[in-house]
């Protein structure tokens, strides 16, 4: 009987762990009424409920802060000037959306 090298078993275990990883997803939309609506989640279907959300001005100063609702939604008043929205679900799971890319 042939033995499987330990390195091969370790590599297979790492590949399995990567296959189970989930990618963060977040999209934001200009409601056209002075507010912005964002929805988030993960590629494996997991909820983004409780994920920290920040809205920053062009200088990186905090304008709004909150968390995704139980429905994985976050809404805020659209700021004047340049801004960006940051979805912070932990290390390696952060998404930044520039205000100029948020359309009606």
DADA-V725218 format. One record per backbone hydrogen bond with DSSP energy under -0.5 kcal/mol. CO is the residue of the C=O (numbers start at 1). NH is the residue of the N-H. E is the energy in kcal/mol with one decimal. If there is no record, write none. Layout:
# DADA-V725218
co=CO nh=NH e=E
co=CO nh=NH e=E
This chain:
# DADA-V725218
co=5 nh=9 e=-1.6
co=6 nh=10 e=-2.6
co=7 nh=11 e=-2.4
co=8 nh=12 e=-2.2
co=9 nh=13 e=-2.1
co=10 nh=14 e=-2.3
co=11 nh=15 e=-2.3
co=12 nh=16 e=-2.0
co=13 nh=17 e=-2.0
co=14 nh=18 e=-2.0
co=15 nh=19 e=-1.9
co=16 nh=20 e=-1.3
co=18 nh=21 e=-0.8
co=23 nh=43 e=-2.5
co=25 nh=41 e=-2.0
co=27 nh=39 e=-2.6
co=29 nh=31 e=-0.6
co=29 nh=37 e=-2.9
co=34 nh=78 e=-2.8
co=35 nh=31 e=-2.4
co=36 nh=76 e=-2.1
co=37 nh=29 e=-2.9
co=38 nh=74 e=-2.4
co=39 nh=27 e=-2.4
co=41 nh=25 e=-2.7
co=42 nh=45 e=-2.6
co=46 nh=42 e=-1.3
co=48 nh=51 e=-2.5
co=51 nh=68 e=-2.2
co=52 nh=88 e=-2.9
co=53 nh=66 e=-2.4
co=54 nh=86 e=-3.2
co=55 nh=63 e=-3.6
co=55 nh=64 e=-1.4
co=56 nh=84 e=-2.2
co=57 nh=60 e=-2.1
co=61 nh=57 e=-2.5
co=64 nh=55 e=-2.8
co=66 nh=53 e=-3.2
co=68 nh=50 e=-2.5
co=69 nh=72 e=-2.3
co=72 nh=40 e=-2.2
co=73 nh=69 e=-3.1
co=74 nh=38 e=-3.1
co=76 nh=36 e=-3.0
co=82 nh=58 e=-0.9
co=83 nh=99 e=-3.4
co=84 nh=56 e=-2.7
co=85 nh=87 e=-0.5
co=85 nh=97 e=-2.9
co=86 nh=54 e=-2.1
co=86 nh=88 e=-0.6
co=87 nh=89 e=-0.7
co=87 nh=95 e=-2.2
co=88 nh=52 e=-1.0
co=90 nh=93 e=-2.6
co=93 nh=89 e=-2.1
co=95 nh=87 e=-3.0
co=96 nh=98 e=-0.5
co=97 nh=85 e=-2.9
co=98 nh=101 e=-1.8
co=99 nh=102 e=-1.7
co=101 nh=103 e=-0.8
co=103 nh=30 e=-1.8
